[in-house]
Amino acid sequence: MGSQFKTVTIAGGTGALGYAISEAFLNDGSYNVKILRRKPENENDCYGLLRYSISLLAAAKETSVKRFISSEFGVGYKRGILPVSDDKAKFREELEKSGLEYTCIYPGLFQEYLCWIGYDVENKKATFFGDSNTKLFTTSLPDIGKYTVESLKISEARNARINVAGATLSLNEYLEKFEEITGSKWEVIEDRDV
Ligand SMILES: NC(=O)c1ccc[n+]([C@@H]2O[C@H](COP(=O)([O-])OP(=O)(O)OC[C@H]3O[C@@H](n4cnc5c(N)ncnc54)[C@H](OP(=O)(O)O)[C@@H]3O)[C@@H](O)[C@H]2O)c1
């Protein structure tokens, strides 16, 4: 199925995820791809995701952008969990009432960042901070890029929050994958006190 969109403008295209999304749109080949960057003199301005996103939304409205894809790319937390997820939830509320067509994409944890939850590839060590049978959905950066491209082609993604997943495995099952790939048995630490 084709897409009604011709040009995509990617804010933060030099970032980890932005690069993967830019690459996926370029590989698709059917879009005019533009990367929106901060001016070099503003590179040290760290005024936070919420303010940055709100100014992007205002600019998108002013220029009659046809679809705004939120930069959230997490798990779609409600308010009250962490300050960063509160900001994302606040922005989602702004986006949903903005009148612009939108999509929020939830890929779970980025697979490249599994180290954040205790998988230490260098030392072949896994620390489990919770029940090792807990299922967790994760997606690689290149796959998030491809899902983002596809979201412009399917009607279900219009004005919607969509979940995507490259894998849904338990913490133990991710460990098995790491052991398979590294060809060795890993040390496991159970740390339930966090
Ligand atoms: N689910 C997960 O596991 C997970 C993991 C990591 C990140 N995330 C989320 O994914 C999204 C993208 O994260 P990322 O890691 O790709 O970000 P990143 O690598 O830090 O890239 C952010 C880009 O945004 C631009 N930018 C504009 N204003 C900025 C500012 N005030 N401070 C910092 N950068 C600014 C920069 O590009 P220019 O300098 O070219 O303007 C920068 O390269 C975020 O919403 C993040 O919370 C999710």
The ligand as a Gaussian input file, in Angstrom:
#p B3LYP/6-31G(d) Opt

LIG

0 1
 N       12.096000       3.318000      24.652000
 C       13.393000       3.409000      24.865000
 O       14.077000       2.441000      25.260000
 C       14.121000       4.696000      24.579000
 C       15.506000       4.757000      24.676000
 C       16.158000       5.947000      24.364000
 C       15.418000       7.053000      23.952000
 N       14.054000       6.949000      23.879000
 C       13.257000       8.090000      23.396000
 O       13.433000       8.227000      21.990000
 C       13.442000       9.607000      21.627000
 C       14.739000       9.928000      20.877000
 O       15.833000       9.665000      21.745000
 P       17.352000       9.595000      21.217000
 O       18.099000       8.786000      22.226000
 O       17.382000       9.196000      19.777000
 O       17.786000      11.118000      21.376000
 P       19.229000      11.730000      21.104000
 O       20.175000      10.713000      20.544000
 O       19.607000      12.450000      22.357000
 O       18.925000      12.758000      19.914000
 C       18.150000      13.901000      20.120000
 C       18.364000      14.828000      18.933000
 O       17.401000      15.871000      19.058000
 C       18.002000      17.126000      18.733000
 N       17.726000      18.105000      19.818000
 C       17.022000      19.239000      19.664000
 N       16.912000      19.918000      20.787000
 C       17.583000      19.219000      21.716000
 C       17.862000      19.450000      23.097000
 N       17.386000      20.521000      23.738000
 N       18.611000      18.524000      23.756000
 C       19.074000      17.419000      23.123000
 N       18.847000      17.157000      21.779000
 C       18.102000      18.060000      21.114000
 C       19.476000      16.895000      18.535000
 O       19.702000      17.016000      17.143000
 P       20.286000      18.362000      16.497000
 O       21.442000      18.794000      17.349000
 O       20.670000      17.902000      15.127000
 O       19.163000      19.345000      16.494000
 C       19.743000      15.450000      18.966000
 O       20.621000      14.767000      18.098000
 C       13.253000      10.383000      22.950000
 O       11.886000      10.676000      23.133000
 C       13.717000       9.415000      24.005000
 O       13.118000       9.626000      25.276000
 C       13.392000       5.811000      24.164000

